[in-house]
Amino acid sequence: MASSSQNNFDLNAVPNVQPEIRHSSSLSKKDPFMTNASVMLDDAVATSVARGIITPQDEKLLANRTDVEAINDSMALSIQCASSVSNMARCLQVRGNEVQELRTQVLSLQRRNRGLQ
């Protein structure tokens, strides 16, 4: 069975489907969330998602920042997001490896069970 690291995904392959729009409770009603849109391929979607991350308290904090401070805060948030995604990817990789090991054990036990019957 191929591991997820062996799969190649074409990020430019976009399905010809109308976006399904949903409103999340974490996003305001004016910022719809499109479930089949890509944050990586569509800047407008990325902006909409990012806008939903900023809380009213964050808006108050950012309002008092200079442009340079806002840029630095934005870069720090980007780094934190990238780190979070990286950590999630590592967790998913470990979980995938565990699942693969369990599948191997199940197959081995099934073969052994057939041999005993």
C-alpha distances in whole Angstrom, upper triangle without the diagonal:
4,6,10,12,10,11,15,17,20,23,26,24,26,26,30,30,33,32,32,35,35,38,36,38,38,39,42,43,44,41,38,34,32,29,27,29,28,29,28,29,32,35,37,34,34,37,37,35,36,40,38,37,41,43,47,48,46,48,51,50,49,52,54,52,53,51,50,49,47,45,44,43,41,39,39,37,35,34,34,31,29,29,28,25,24,24,22,20,20,20,17,15,16,15,12,12,14,12,8,11,13,10,10,14,14,12,15,18,17,17,20,22,22,24,26,27
4,7,8,6,7,11,14,17,20,22,21,23,24,27,28,31,30,31,33,34,36,35,37,36,37,40,41,42,38,36,32,30,27,25,27,25,26,25,26,29,32,34,31,31,34,35,32,34,37,36,35,39,41,45,45,43,45,48,47,46,49,51,49,50,48,46,46,44,42,41,40,38,36,36,34,32,31,31,29,26,26,26,23,21,22,20,17,18,18,15,13,15,15,11,11,14,12,10,13,15,13,13,17,17,16,18,21,21,21,24,26,26,27,30,31
4,5,5,7,11,13,17,19,22,21,23,24,28,28,31,30,30,32,32,34,32,35,34,35,38,39,40,36,34,30,29,26,24,25,23,24,23,25,28,30,32,29,28,32,33,30,31,35,33,32,36,38,42,42,40,42,45,44,43,46,48,46,47,45,43,43,41,39,38,37,35,33,33,31,29,28,27,25,23,23,22,19,18,18,17,14,14,15,12,9,11,12,8,8,12,11,8,11,14,12,13,16,17,17,19,22,22,23,25,27,27,29,31,32
4,5,5,9,10,14,15,19,18,20,21,25,25,28,26,27,29,29,31,29,32,30,31,35,36,36,33,31,27,25,22,21,22,20,21,19,21,24,26,29,26,25,28,29,26,27,31,30,29,32,35,38,39,37,39,42,41,39,43,45,42,43,41,40,39,37,35,35,34,31,30,30,28,25,25,24,22,20,20,19,16,15,16,14,11,12,13,10,8,11,11,8,10,13,12,11,14,16,15,16,19,20,20,22,24,25,26,28,29,30,32,34,35
4,6,8,10,14,15,19,19,21,22,26,27,29,28,29,30,31,33,31,33,32,32,36,37,38,34,32,28,27,24,23,23,20,21,19,21,24,26,29,26,25,29,29,27,28,31,31,29,33,35,39,39,37,39,42,40,39,42,44,42,42,40,39,38,36,34,33,33,30,28,28,27,24,23,24,21,19,19,19,16,14,16,14,11,11,13,11,8,12,13,10,11,14,14,13,16,18,17,18,21,22,22,24,27,27,28,30,32,32,34,36,38
4,6,10,13,15,18,18,21,22,26,27,30,29,30,32,32,35,33,36,34,35,38,39,40,36,34,30,28,26,24,24,22,23,20,22,25,28,30,28,27,31,31,29,30,34,33,32,35,38,42,42,40,42,45,43,42,45,47,45,45,43,41,41,39,37,36,36,33,31,32,30,27,26,27,25,22,22,22,19,18,19,18,14,15,17,14,12,15,16,12,13,17,16,14,17,19,18,18,22,23,22,24,27,27,27,30,31,32,33,36,37
4,6,10,12,15,14,17,18,22,23,26,25,26,28,29,32,31,33,32,32,36,37,37,33,31,27,25,22,20,21,19,20,18,19,23,25,27,25,24,28,29,27,28,32,31,30,34,36,40,41,38,40,43,42,41,44,46,43,44,41,41,40,38,36,36,35,32,31,31,29,26,26,27,24,21,22,22,18,18,20,18,14,16,18,15,13,16,16,13,15,18,17,15,18,20,19,20,23,24,23,25,28,28,28,31,33,33,35,37,38
4,7,9,12,12,15,16,20,22,25,24,25,28,29,31,31,34,32,32,35,36,36,32,30,27,24,22,19,19,17,18,16,16,20,23,25,23,23,26,27,26,27,30,30,30,33,36,39,40,38,39,42,41,39,42,44,42,42,40,39,39,37,34,34,34,31,29,30,29,25,25,26,23,21,22,22,19,18,21,19,16,18,20,17,15,19,19,16,18,21,20,19,22,24,23,23,27,27,27,29,32,31,32,35,36,36,38,41,41
4,6,9,8,11,13,17,18,21,20,22,24,26,28,27,31,29,29,32,32,32,28,26,23,21,19,16,16,13,15,13,13,17,19,22,20,19,23,24,22,24,27,27,27,30,33,37,38,35,36,40,39,37,40,42,40,40,37,37,37,34,32,32,32,29,27,28,27,23,24,25,22,19,21,21,17,18,20,18,15,18,20,17,16,20,20,17,20,23,21,21,24,26,24,26,29,29,29,31,34,33,34,37,38,38,40,43,43
4,5,5,9,11,15,17,19,19,21,23,25,28,28,31,30,29,32,32,31,28,26,23,20,19,15,15,12,14,12,11,15,18,20,19,19,22,23,22,24,27,27,27,30,33,37,38,35,36,40,39,37,39,42,39,39,36,36,36,34,31,32,32,28,27,29,27,24,24,26,23,20,23,23,19,20,23,21,18,21,23,20,20,24,24,21,23,26,25,24,28,29,28,29,33,33,32,35,37,37,38,41,42,42,44,46,47
4,6,7,11,14,16,18,17,19,21,23,25,25,28,27,26,28,29,28,24,23,20,17,16,13,12,9,11,8,7,11,14,16,15,15,18,20,18,20,23,24,24,27,30,33,35,32,32,36,35,33,35,38,36,36,33,33,33,30,28,29,28,25,24,26,24,20,22,23,20,18,21,21,17,18,21,19,17,20,22,20,20,24,24,22,24,27,26,26,29,31,29,31,34,34,34,37,39,39,40,43,44,44,46,48,49
4,6,10,12,14,17,16,19,21,23,26,26,30,29,27,29,29,28,25,23,21,18,17,14,12,10,12,10,7,11,14,16,15,16,19,20,20,21,24,25,26,28,32,35,36,33,34,37,37,34,36,39,37,37,33,33,34,31,29,30,30,26,26,28,26,23,24,26,22,21,24,24,20,21,25,23,21,24,26,23,24,27,27,25,28,31,29,29,33,34,33,34,37,37,37,40,42,41,43,46,46,46,49,51,51
4,7,9,12,15,15,18,20,23,25,26,30,29,27,30,29,29,25,23,20,17,16,13,12,11,14,12,10,12,16,18,16,18,21,21,21,23,26,26,27,30,33,36,38,35,35,39,39,36,39,41,39,40,36,37,37,34,32,33,33,29,29,31,28,25,27,28,24,23,26,25,22,23,26,24,22,25,26,23,24,28,27,25,27,30,28,28,32,33,31,33,36,36,35,38,40,39,41,44,44,44,47,49,49
4,6,8,11,11,14,17,19,22,23,27,26,25,27,26,25,22,20,17,14,13,10,9,9,12,11,9,11,14,15,14,16,19,19,19,21,23,24,25,28,31,34,36,33,33,37,37,35,37,40,38,38,35,36,36,33,31,33,32,28,28,30,28,25,27,28,24,23,26,25,22,24,26,24,22,26,27,24,25,29,28,26,29,31,29,29,33,34,32,34,37,37,37,40,42,41,42,45,46,45,48,50,50
4,6,9,10,12,16,18,22,23,27,27,25,27,26,25,23,20,17,14,13,9,9,11,14,14,12,13,17,17,16,18,21,20,20,23,25,25,26,29,32,35,37,35,35,39,39,37,39,42,40,41,38,39,39,36,34,36,35,31,31,33,30,27,30,30,26,26,29,27,24,26,28,26,24,28,28,25,26,30,28,26,29,32,29,30,33,34,32,34,37,36,36,39,41,40,41,44,44,44,47,49,49
4,7,9,12,15,19,22,24,28,28,26,27,26,25,23,20,18,14,14,10,11,13,16,17,14,14,18,18,17,19,22,21,22,25,26,26,28,31,33,36,38,36,36,40,40,38,40,43,42,42,39,40,41,37,36,38,36,33,33,35,32,30,32,33,29,29,32,30,27,29,32,29,28,31,32,29,30,33,32,30,33,35,33,33,37,37,35,38,41,39,39,43,44,43,44,47,47,47,50,52,51
4,6,9,12,15,19,21,24,25,23,25,23,22,20,17,15,12,11,8,9,12,16,17,15,15,18,17,15,18,21,19,20,23,24,24,26,29,31,34,36,35,34,38,39,37,38,42,41,41,39,40,40,36,35,37,36,32,33,35,32,29,32,32,28,28,31,30,26,29,31,28,27,31,31,28,30,33,31,30,33,35,32,33,37,37,35,38,40,39,39,42,44,42,44,47,47,47,50,52,51
4,6,9,13,16,19,22,23,21,22,20,19,17,14,13,10,10,8,9,13,16,17,15,14,17,15,14,17,19,17,18,22,22,22,24,27,29,31,34,33,32,36,37,35,36,40,39,40,37,39,39,35,34,36,35,31,32,34,31,29,32,32,28,29,32,30,27,30,32,29,28,32,32,29,31,35,33,32,35,37,34,35,39,39,37,40,43,41,41,45,46,45,47,50,49,49,52,54,53
4,6,10,13,15,19,19,17,18,17,16,14,11,9,6,7,6,6,10,13,15,14,12,15,13,11,14,16,14,15,18,19,18,21,23,25,28,31,29,29,32,33,31,33,36,36,37,34,36,35,32,31,33,31,28,29,31,27,26,29,28,25,25,28,26,24,27,29,26,26,30,29,27,29,32,30,30,33,34,32,34,37,37,36,39,41,40,41,44,45,44,46,49,48,49,52,53,53
4,7,10,13,16,17,16,17,15,15,13,10,8,5,6,6,8,12,14,17,16,15,17,15,12,16,17,15,15,18,19,17,20,23,24,27,30,29,28,32,33,32,33,36,36,37,35,37,36,33,32,34,32,29,30,31,28,26,29,28,25,26,29,26,24,27,29,25,26,29,29,26,29,32,30,29,33,34,31,33,36,36,35,38,40,39,40,43,44,43,45,48,47,48,51,52,52
4,7,10,13,14,12,13,11,12,10,6,6,4,6,8,9,13,14,17,17,15,16,14,11,14,15,12,13,16,16,14,18,20,21,23,26,26,25,29,30,29,30,33,33,35,33,35,34,30,30,32,30,27,29,30,26,25,28,27,24,25,28,25,24,27,28,25,26,30,29,27,30,32,31,30,34,35,33,35,38,38,37,40,42,41,42,45,46,45,47,50,49,50,53,54,54
4,6,10,11,10,11,9,11,9,6,5,6,7,10,11,14,15,19,19,17,18,16,13,15,16,12,12,16,15,13,16,18,19,21,24,24,24,27,28,28,29,32,32,34,33,34,33,30,30,32,29,26,28,29,25,25,28,26,23,25,27,24,23,27,27,24,26,29,28,26,29,31,29,30,33,34,32,34,37,36,36,39,41,40,41,44,45,44,47,49,48,49,52,53,53
4,7,8,7,8,6,8,7,5,6,8,10,13,14,16,16,20,21,18,19,16,13,15,15,12,11,15,13,11,14,16,16,18,21,21,21,24,26,25,26,29,30,32,31,33,31,28,28,30,27,25,27,27,24,24,27,25,22,25,27,24,23,27,27,24,26,29,28,27,30,32,30,31,35,35,33,36,39,38,38,41,42,41,43,46,46,46,49,51,50,51,54,55,55
4,5,5,7,8,10,9,7,7,10,10,14,15,16,16,20,21,19,19,17,14,15,15,12,11,13,13,9,12,14,14,16,19,19,19,22,24,24,25,28,29,31,30,32,30,26,27,28,25,23,26,25,21,22,25,22,20,22,24,21,20,24,24,22,24,27,25,24,28,29,28,29,32,32,31,34,36,35,36,39,40,39,41,44,44,44,47,49,48,50,53,53,53
4,5,7,8,11,11,10,10,14,14,18,18,20,19,23,24,22,22,20,17,18,17,14,13,15,14,10,12,14,13,15,17,18,18,21,23,23,24,27,28,31,30,32,30,26,28,29,25,24,26,26,22,23,25,23,21,24,25,22,22,26,25,23,25,28,26,26,29,31,29,30,34,33,32,35,38,37,37,41,42,41,43,46,45,46,49,50,49,51,54,55,55
4,7,9,12,10,11,10,14,14,18,18,18,17,20,22,21,20,18,16,15,15,12,10,12,11,7,8,10,9,12,14,14,15,18,19,20,21,24,25,27,27,28,26,23,24,25,22,20,23,22,18,19,22,19,17,20,22,19,19,23,22,20,23,26,24,24,28,29,27,29,32,32,32,35,37,36,37,40,41,40,43,45,45,46,49,50,50,51,54,55,55
4,6,8,6,7,8,12,13,17,16,17,15,19,21,18,17,15,13,13,12,9,8,10,8,5,8,9,9,11,14,14,14,17,19,18,20,23,24,26,25,27,25,22,23,24,21,19,22,22,18,19,22,20,18,21,23,20,20,24,24,22,24,27,26,26,29,31,30,31,34,34,34,36,39,38,39,42,43,43,45,47,48,48,51,52,52,53,56,57,57
4,5,5,8,10,13,16,19,18,19,18,22,23,20,19,16,14,15,14,10,11,12,9,7,10,11,10,11,14,15,14,17,19,18,19,23,23,26,25,27,26,22,24,26,22,21,24,24,20,21,25,23,21,24,26,23,23,27,28,26,28,31,30,30,33,35,33,34,38,38,37,40,42,42,42,46,47,46,48,51,51,51,54,56,55,57,60,60,60
4,5,6,9,13,15,18,18,20,19,23,23,20,20,16,15,17,15,12,13,15,12,10,14,14,14,14,18,18,17,20,22,22,22,26,27,29,28,30,29,25,27,29,26,24,27,27,24,24,28,26,24,27,29,26,26,30,30,28,30,33,32,31,35,37,35,36,39,40,39,41,44,43,43,47,48,47,49,52,52,52,55,57,56,57,60,61,61
4,6,10,13,16,18,17,19,18,22,22,18,17,14,13,15,13,10,12,14,11,10,14,14,14,14,18,18,16,19,22,20,21,24,25,27,26,28,27,24,25,27,25,22,25,26,23,23,27,26,23,26,29,27,26,30,31,29,31,34,33,33,36,38,36,37,41,41,40,43,45,45,45,48,50,49,51,54,54,54,56,59,58,59,62,63,63
4,7,10,13,15,14,15,14,18,18,15,14,11,10,12,10,6,8,10,8,7,11,12,13,14,18,17,16,19,21,19,20,24,24,26,24,27,26,22,23,25,22,20,23,24,20,20,24,23,20,23,25,23,23,26,27,25,27,30,30,29,32,34,33,34,37,38,37,39,42,42,42,45,47,46,47,50,51,51,53,56,55,56,59,60,60
4,6,10,12,11,14,13,17,17,14,15,11,9,12,11,8,9,12,11,9,13,15,16,18,21,20,19,23,24,23,24,27,28,29,28,30,29,25,25,27,25,22,25,26,22,22,25,24,21,23,26,23,22,26,27,25,26,30,29,28,31,33,32,32,36,36,35,37,40,40,40,43,44,43,45,48,49,48,51,53,53,54,57,58,57
4,6,9,9,11,11,14,15,13,13,11,8,10,11,8,7,11,11,9,12,15,16,19,21,20,20,24,25,24,25,28,28,30,28,30,29,25,25,27,24,21,23,24,20,20,23,22,18,21,23,21,19,23,24,21,23,26,26,24,27,29,28,28,32,33,31,33,36,36,36,39,41,40,41,44,45,45,47,49,49,50,53,54,54
4,6,5,8,10,13,13,11,13,11,8,11,12,9,9,13,14,12,15,18,20,22,25,24,23,27,28,26,28,31,31,32,30,32,31,27,27,29,26,23,25,26,22,21,24,23,20,21,24,22,20,23,25,22,22,26,26,24,26,29,28,27,31,32,30,32,35,35,35,38,40,39,40,43,44,43,46,48,48,49,52,53,53
4,6,8,10,13,14,13,15,14,10,12,15,12,11,15,16,14,16,20,21,24,27,25,26,29,30,29,30,34,33,35,32,34,33,29,29,30,28,25,26,27,23,22,24,23,20,21,23,21,18,22,23,20,20,24,23,21,24,26,25,24,28,29,27,29,32,32,31,34,36,35,36,39,40,39,42,44,44,45,48,49,49
4,7,10,12,11,11,14,14,10,13,15,14,13,17,18,17,19,22,24,27,29,28,28,32,32,31,33,36,35,36,34,35,34,31,30,31,29,26,27,28,24,23,25,25,21,21,24,22,19,22,24,21,20,24,24,21,24,27,25,24,28,29,27,28,32,32,31,34,36,35,36,39,40,39,41,44,44,44,47,49,48
4,7,9,8,8,11,10,7,9,12,11,11,14,16,15,17,20,23,25,28,26,26,30,30,28,30,33,32,33,30,31,31,28,26,28,26,23,24,25,22,20,23,23,19,19,22,21,18,21,23,20,20,24,24,22,24,27,26,25,29,30,29,30,33,34,33,35,38,37,38,41,42,42,44,46,46,47,50,51,51
4,5,5,6,9,10,7,8,11,11,10,13,15,15,16,19,22,25,27,25,25,29,29,27,29,32,30,31,28,29,29,26,24,26,24,21,21,23,20,17,20,20,16,16,19,18,15,18,20,18,18,21,22,20,22,25,24,23,27,29,27,28,32,32,32,34,37,36,37,40,41,41,43,46,46,46,49,51,51
4,6,6,7,8,5,5,8,9,8,10,12,13,13,16,19,23,24,22,22,26,25,23,26,28,27,28,25,25,25,22,20,22,20,17,17,19,16,14,16,17,13,13,17,16,13,16,18,17,17,20,21,20,21,25,24,24,27,29,28,29,32,33,33,35,38,38,38,41,43,43,45,47,47,48,51,52,53
4,6,7,10,9,7,11,12,11,12,15,16,16,19,22,25,27,24,24,28,27,25,28,30,28,28,25,26,26,23,21,22,21,17,17,19,17,14,16,17,13,13,16,16,13,15,18,17,16,19,21,19,20,24,24,23,26,28,28,28,32,33,32,34,37,37,38,40,42,42,44,46,47,48,50,52,53
4,7,9,8,8,12,13,13,14,17,18,19,21,25,27,29,26,26,30,30,27,29,32,30,30,27,27,28,25,22,24,24,20,20,22,20,17,19,20,17,16,20,20,17,19,22,20,19,23,24,22,23,27,27,26,29,31,30,31,34,35,34,37,39,39,40,42,44,44,46,48,49,49,52,54,54
4,5,5,6,9,10,11,12,14,16,17,19,22,25,27,24,24,28,28,25,27,30,28,28,25,26,26,23,21,23,23,19,19,22,19,17,20,21,17,17,21,21,18,21,23,22,21,25,26,25,26,30,29,28,31,34,33,34,37,38,37,39,42,42,42,45,47,47,48,51,51,52,55,56,57
4,5,5,6,9,10,10,12,14,15,17,20,23,24,21,21,25,24,21,23,26,24,24,21,22,23,19,18,20,19,16,17,19,17,15,18,19,16,17,20,20,18,21,24,22,22,26,27,26,28,31,31,30,33,35,35,36,39,40,39,42,44,44,45,48,49,49,51,53,54,55,57,59,59
4,5,5,6,9,10,10,12,14,16,19,21,23,21,20,23,24,21,22,26,24,25,22,23,24,20,19,22,21,17,19,21,18,17,20,21,18,19,22,22,20,23,25,24,24,28,29,28,30,33,32,32,35,37,36,37,40,41,41,43,46,45,46,49,50,50,52,55,55,56,58,60,60
4,5,5,6,8,10,11,13,15,18,20,23,20,20,24,24,22,23,26,25,26,24,25,25,21,20,22,21,17,19,20,17,16,19,19,16,17,21,19,17,21,23,21,22,25,26,24,27,30,29,29,32,34,33,34,37,38,37,40,42,42,43,46,47,47,49,51,52,52,55,57,57
4,5,5,6,8,10,11,13,16,19,21,18,18,22,22,19,21,24,23,23,21,22,22,18,17,19,17,14,15,17,14,12,15,16,13,14,17,16,15,18,20,19,19,23,24,23,25,28,27,27,30,32,32,33,36,37,37,39,41,41,42,45,46,47,49,51,51,52,55,56,57
4,5,5,6,9,10,11,14,16,19,16,15,19,19,16,18,21,20,21,18,20,19,16,15,18,16,12,15,16,14,12,16,17,14,16,19,18,17,20,22,21,22,26,26,26,28,31,31,31,34,35,35,37,39,40,40,43,45,45,46,49,50,50,52,54,55,56,58,60,60
4,5,5,6,9,10,13,15,18,16,15,19,20,17,19,22,22,23,21,23,22,18,18,20,18,15,17,19,16,15,19,18,15,18,21,19,18,22,23,22,23,26,27,26,28,31,30,31,34,35,35,36,39,40,40,42,44,44,45,48,49,49,52,54,54,55,58,59,59
4,5,5,7,9,12,15,17,15,15,19,19,18,20,23,22,23,22,23,22,18,18,20,17,14,16,17,13,13,16,15,12,15,17,16,15,18,20,18,20,23,23,22,25,27,27,27,31,32,31,33,36,36,36,39,41,41,42,45,46,46,48,50,51,52,55,56,56
4,5,5,7,10,13,15,12,12,16,16,14,17,19,18,20,18,19,18,14,14,16,13,11,13,14,10,10,14,13,10,13,16,15,14,18,19,18,20,23,23,23,26,28,28,29,31,33,33,35,37,38,38,41,42,43,44,47,48,48,50,52,53,54,56,58,58
4,5,6,9,11,13,11,10,14,15,13,15,18,17,19,18,19,18,14,15,17,14,12,15,16,12,13,17,16,14,17,19,18,18,21,23,22,23,26,27,26,29,31,31,32,35,36,36,38,40,41,41,44,45,45,47,50,50,51,53,55,55,57,59,60,61
4,6,7,10,13,11,11,15,16,15,17,20,20,22,21,22,21,17,18,19,16,14,17,17,14,14,18,16,14,17,19,17,17,21,22,20,22,25,25,25,28,30,29,30,33,34,34,36,38,38,39,42,43,43,45,48,48,48,51,53,53,54,57,58,58
4,6,10,11,9,11,14,14,13,16,19,18,20,20,21,18,15,16,17,14,12,15,14,10,12,15,13,11,14,16,14,15,18,19,18,20,23,23,23,26,27,27,28,31,32,32,34,37,37,38,41,42,42,44,46,47,47,50,52,52,53,56,57,58
4,7,8,6,7,10,10,10,12,15,15,17,17,18,16,13,15,15,12,11,14,14,10,13,15,14,13,16,18,16,18,21,21,21,23,26,26,26,29,31,30,32,35,35,36,38,40,40,41,44,45,46,48,50,50,51,54,55,55,57,60,60,61
4,5,5,6,9,10,10,12,15,16,19,19,20,18,15,17,18,14,14,17,16,13,16,18,16,16,19,20,18,20,23,23,23,26,28,27,28,31,32,32,34,36,37,37,40,42,42,43,46,47,47,49,51,51,52,55,56,56,58,61,61,62
4,5,5,6,9,10,11,13,15,18,19,21,18,15,18,19,16,16,19,19,16,19,21,19,19,23,24,22,24,27,27,27,29,32,31,32,35,36,36,37,40,40,41,43,45,45,47,49,50,50,53,55,55,56,59,60,60,62,64,65,65
4,5,5,6,9,10,12,13,17,18,19,16,14,18,18,14,15,18,17,15,18,20,18,19,22,23,21,24,27,26,26,29,31,30,32,35,36,35,38,40,40,41,44,45,45,47,49,50,50,53,55,55,56,59,60,60,62,65,65,66
4,5,5,6,8,10,11,14,15,16,13,11,14,14,11,11,15,14,12,15,17,15,16,19,20,19,21,24,24,24,27,29,29,30,33,34,34,36,38,39,39,42,44,44,45,48,49,49,52,54,54,55,58,59,59,61,64,64,65
4,5,5,6,9,10,13,14,16,13,11,14,15,12,12,16,16,14,17,19,18,18,21,23,22,24,27,27,27,30,32,32,33,35,37,37,38,41,42,42,44,46,47,48,51,52,52,54,56,57,58,60,62,62,64,66,67,68
4,6,5,7,9,13,14,16,14,12,16,16,13,15,18,17,16,19,21,20,21,24,25,24,26,29,29,30,32,34,34,35,38,39,39,41,44,44,45,47,49,49,51,53,54,55,57,59,59,60,63,64,64,66,69,69,70
4,6,6,7,11,13,14,11,10,13,13,10,12,15,15,14,17,19,18,19,22,23,22,25,27,27,28,31,32,32,34,36,37,38,40,42,43,44,46,48,48,50,52,53,54,56,58,58,59,62,63,64,66,68,69,70
4,5,5,8,9,11,9,6,10,11,9,10,13,13,12,15,17,17,18,21,22,22,24,26,27,28,30,32,32,34,36,37,38,39,42,43,43,46,47,48,49,52,53,54,56,58,58,59,62,63,64,66,68,69,70
4,6,8,10,12,11,9,12,14,12,13,17,17,16,19,21,21,21,24,26,26,27,30,31,31,34,35,36,37,39,41,41,43,45,46,47,49,51,52,53,55,56,57,59,61,62,63,65,67,67,69,71,72,73
4,7,10,12,9,9,13,14,12,14,17,17,17,20,22,22,23,26,27,27,29,31,32,33,35,37,37,39,41,42,43,45,47,48,49,51,52,53,55,57,58,59,61,63,63,65,67,68,69,71,73,74,75
4,6,8,6,6,9,10,9,11,14,14,15,17,19,19,21,23,24,25,27,29,30,31,33,34,35,37,39,40,41,43,45,46,47,49,51,52,53,55,56,57,59,61,62,63,65,67,67,69,71,72,73
4,5,5,6,9,10,10,12,14,15,16,18,20,21,22,24,25,27,28,30,31,33,34,36,37,39,40,42,43,44,46,48,49,50,52,53,55,57,58,59,61,63,64,65,67,68,69,71,73,74,75
4,5,5,6,9,10,10,12,14,15,16,18,20,21,22,24,25,27,28,30,31,33,34,36,37,39,40,42,43,45,46,47,49,51,52,53,55,57,58,59,61,62,63,65,67,68,69,71,73,74
4,5,5,6,9,10,11,12,14,15,17,18,20,21,22,24,26,27,28,30,31,33,35,36,37,39,40,42,43,45,46,48,49,51,52,54,55,57,58,60,61,62,64,66,67,68,70,72,73
4,5,5,6,8,10,10,12,14,15,16,18,20,21,22,24,25,27,28,30,31,33,34,36,37,39,40,42,43,45,46,48,49,50,52,54,55,57,58,59,61,63,64,65,67,69,70,71
4,5,5,6,9,10,10,12,14,15,16,18,20,21,22,24,25,27,28,30,31,33,34,36,37,38,40,42,43,44,46,47,49,51,52,53,55,57,58,59,61,62,63,65,67,68,69
4,5,5,6,9,10,10,12,14,15,16,18,20,21,22,24,25,27,28,30,31,33,35,36,37,39,40,41,43,45,46,47,49,51,52,53,55,57,58,59,61,62,64,66,67,68
4,5,5,6,9,10,11,12,14,15,16,18,20,21,22,24,26,27,29,30,31,33,34,36,37,39,40,42,43,45,46,48,49,51,52,54,55,57,58,60,61,63,64,66,67
4,5,5,6,9,10,10,12,14,15,16,18,20,21,22,24,26,27,28,30,31,33,34,36,37,39,40,42,43,45,46,48,49,51,52,54,55,57,58,59,61,63,64,65
4,5,5,6,9,10,10,12,14,15,16,18,20,21,22,24,26,27,28,30,31,32,34,36,37,38,40,42,43,45,46,47,49,51,52,53,55,57,57,59,61,62,64
4,5,5,6,9,10,10,12,14,15,16,18,20,21,22,24,25,27,29,30,31,33,35,36,37,39,40,42,43,45,46,48,49,51,52,54,55,56,58,60,61,63
4,5,5,6,9,10,10,12,14,15,16,18,20,21,22,24,26,27,28,30,31,33,34,36,37,39,40,42,43,45,46,48,49,51,53,54,55,57,59,60,61
4,5,5,6,9,10,10,12,14,15,16,18,20,21,22,24,26,27,28,30,31,32,34,36,37,38,40,42,43,45,46,48,49,51,52,53,55,57,58,59
4,5,5,6,9,10,10,12,14,15,16,18,20,21,22,24,25,26,28,30,31,32,34,36,37,39,40,41,43,45,46,47,49,51,52,53,55,57,58
4,5,5,6,8,10,10,12,14,15,16,18,20,21,22,24,25,27,29,30,31,33,34,36,37,39,40,42,43,45,46,48,49,50,52,54,55,57
4,5,5,6,9,10,10,12,14,15,16,18,20,21,22,24,26,27,28,30,32,33,34,36,37,39,40,42,43,45,47,48,49,51,53,54,55
4,5,5,6,9,10,10,12,14,15,16,18,20,21,22,24,26,27,28,30,31,32,34,36,37,39,40,42,43,45,46,47,49,51,52,53
4,5,5,6,9,10,10,12,14,15,16,18,20,21,22,24,25,27,28,30,31,33,35,36,37,39,40,41,43,45,46,48,49,51,52
4,5,5,6,9,10,11,12,14,15,17,18,20,21,23,24,26,27,29,30,32,33,34,36,38,39,40,42,43,45,46,48,49,51
4,5,5,6,9,10,11,12,14,15,16,18,20,21,22,24,26,27,28,30,32,33,34,36,37,39,41,42,43,45,47,48,49
4,5,5,6,9,10,10,12,14,15,16,18,20,21,22,24,25,26,28,30,31,33,34,36,37,39,40,41,43,45,46,47
4,5,5,6,9,10,10,12,14,15,16,18,20,21,23,24,25,27,29,30,31,33,35,36,38,39,40,42,44,45,47
4,5,5,6,9,10,11,12,14,15,17,18,20,21,23,24,26,27,29,30,32,33,35,36,38,39,41,42,43,45
4,5,5,6,9,10,10,12,14,15,16,18,20,21,22,24,26,27,28,30,31,32,35,36,37,39,41,42,43
4,5,5,6,9,10,10,12,14,15,16,18,20,21,22,24,25,27,28,30,31,33,34,36,37,39,40,42
4,5,5,6,9,10,11,12,14,15,17,18,20,21,23,24,26,27,29,30,32,33,34,36,38,39,41
4,5,5,6,8,10,11,12,14,15,16,18,20,21,22,24,26,27,28,30,31,32,35,36,37,39
4,5,5,6,9,10,10,12,14,15,16,18,20,21,22,24,25,26,28,30,31,33,35,36,37
4,5,5,6,9,10,10,12,14,15,16,18,20,21,23,24,26,27,29,30,32,33,35,36
4,5,5,6,9,10,11,12,14,15,17,18,20,21,23,24,26,27,28,30,32,33,35
4,5,5,6,9,10,10,12,14,15,16,18,20,21,22,24,26,26,28,30,31,33
4,5,5,6,9,10,10,12,14,15,17,18,20,21,23,24,25,27,29,30,32
4,5,5,6,9,10,11,12,14,15,17,18,20,21,23,24,26,27,29,30
4,5,5,6,9,10,11,12,14,15,16,18,20,21,22,24,26,27,29
4,5,5,6,9,10,10,12,14,15,16,18,20,21,22,24,26,27
4,5,5,6,9,10,11,12,14,15,17,18,20,21,23,25,26
4,5,5,6,9,10,11,12,14,15,17,18,20,21,23,25
4,5,5,6,9,10,10,12,14,15,16,18,20,21,22
4,5,5,6,9,10,10,12,14,15,16,18,20,21
4,5,5,6,9,10,11,12,14,15,17,19,20
4,5,5,6,9,10,10,12,14,15,16,18
4,5,5,6,9,10,10,12,14,15,16
4,5,5,6,9,10,11,12,14,16
4,5,5,6,9,10,11,13,15
4,5,5,6,9,10,10,12
4,5,5,6,9,10,11
4,5,5,6,9,10
4,5,5,6,9
4,5,5,6
4,5,5
4,6
4
